[in-house]
């Protein structure tokens, strides 16, 4: 009996709790779920997360790591042959910009300078003699110039009268053309309006519209049924196309990896980058040695890219491995570009080669022609091939695309059926809507009006040009009169030698002799090496008495140890924050207790992709500022801190607490004594997930951080709920 009583007591307690919960829910329903009690997306919900307004300060920065590199390093060599006569500096010596470092025998160049100086002296003496001889003829020359100027003024006055008459006639002709255009517009406008009226009349009285719609519907239906019945054959065709494209790409890559390895080896032998059986290196591109530098540049780039494409192809499991085939093609973009450019300059090199016994350039060039053709073809088609293979991602995607196309036709068929039904039900022949042909007529009317307006604008522009042309002619006449006055002054001074051909020829001879002397002196620069900037000698390959040629691989290396930069990589999340010119703090591992200053000097906007993580990184350079007597070298590791933005201690609130009215004004929901208040605030710059509050809030006030129902808050306070603000 006691067990039965306990059971009833327990059931009664459960029912009582349910009733209390139901009453509690009923009283707070609006504040919990929004007015009306809807839980769908159409009704806003009311948030309950509160936060306290406080003051914060922010100092946002990005940390980077990198390695130092001396910025100014330069190798200098002679580009001529001769014997070293003087070496003034050795490795480790400090030089100033312009210091003579090394010189070679320059007797030939000095002889050319002396010869040019003699010719200049001779030319100057000849010019002086001609000037002396011409003094008696100056007056005659000045008189001739005056007569010429007067005749020119007379002619320009006649030209001005003629221009005015011509412009008057041309303007009249343009006015006639404009009137014709207006008449044509009136006629064409009337014709188009008539066509529009006829079209609307025909639409109103068209008895064949329903028949035409039915015919169109039946055709759509047949096309849909045909697509549906032949779905599998269409799918098979698409799959076959995809498979053939994939297999061809696989076999082409397989052949290229095999063939281009030999092509690169053969090319390396020709340009001397590799040892081999090609024994005519010294004759190759002998007529234009600049080809070799270009070939080597693109050859080494192609070699590096070839390693990538070879490595990627090794991961291809077979002719059906779409993912790795596409990846190999993507790796090959730069390879085919560089291979094409290297082979193009190689062909040019053979064209510029010296033909000797046993070496016929054209025969050797033919060995590379097929590789050049292949590289050219691939660089122009590789992007489209990649796109096609990506679009044919898998048999399932091909099937899904066809199913989507079939579904579009089904929907179009349903719409056509609905349109016929609507046409039958409404028979709205008298509406004010326009069909396609009528819209075209309206467009033609608008185009006609635009064309007329354009002609009016052109006519006004022509009139303005006529006025400008006449004004320019008047100005030209005034200039001639000014020139006449100047000639009269020259006549009085008797100093006009500039019209005499003999004088001009002698003067030109002096200028040419001066140029020859300057060029001869510049030629002497080929026989010396000077310091291009202040720095330190780090390599000296020349010794007094050495004989060198243009092809000698001997250099003087100079570095400027005061210009040190740091090479860093900035990841894709930080690159949008960092800008060129930003100041940085730098701490070197070698000097952990020293903080140096630096500036971001360069940012490469083309990213590199980490193959392991897939993260984009952007190569950048940071120039170190003054570093005193510290010993800095290439390769030192450094930590760099870039200050992005700062905010002194200010009142801030989280982003989620700030809402916007339709007019753009910002506001927050303030909570005080169980009531909520919609209060407008002025916000500053966002930083670190917060808004700076300029005005409208005080430190310590309580606000709603998440307020889904804020749009329904009235200016009057509303109490949160009858149970102590549970909804707030």
Secondary structure, 3 states (H helix, E strand, C coil): CHHHHHHHHHHHHHHHHHHHHHHHHHHCHHHHHCCCCCCCCCCCCCCCEEEECEEEEEEEEEEEEEEEEEEEEEEECCCCCEEEEEECCCCCCEECCCCEEEEECCHHHHHHHHHHHHHHHHHHHHHHHHHHHHHHHHHHHHHHHHHHHHHHHHHHHHHHHHHHHHHHHHHHHHHHHHHHHHHHHHHHHHHHHHHHHHHHHHHHCCCCHHHHHHHHHHHHHHHHHHHHHCHHHHHHHHHHHHHHHHHHHHHHHHHHHHHHHHHHHHHHHHCCCCCCCCCCCCCCCCCCCHHHHHHHHHHHHHHHHHHHHHHHHHCCCCCCCHHHHHHHHHHHHHHHHHHHHHHHHHHHHHHCCCCECCECHHHHHHCCHHHHHHHHHHHHHHHHHHHHHHHCCCHHHHHHHHHHHHHHHHHHHHHHHHHHHHHHHHCCCCCCCCCHHHHHHHHHHHHHHHHHHHHHHHHHHHHHHHHHHHHHHHHHHHHHHHHHHHHHHHHHHCCCCCCCHHHHHHHHHHHHHHHHHHHHHHHHHHHEEECCCCEEEEEECCCCCCEECCCCCCCEEEEEEEEEEEEEEEECCCCCCCCCCCEEEEEECCEEEEEEEEEEEEECCCCEECCCCCCEEEEEEEEECCCCCCCCCCCCEEEEEEEEEEEEEEEEEEHHHCEECCCCCEEEEEEECCEEEEEECEEEEEECCEEEEEECCCCCCEEEEECCCHHHCCCCCEECCCCCCCCC
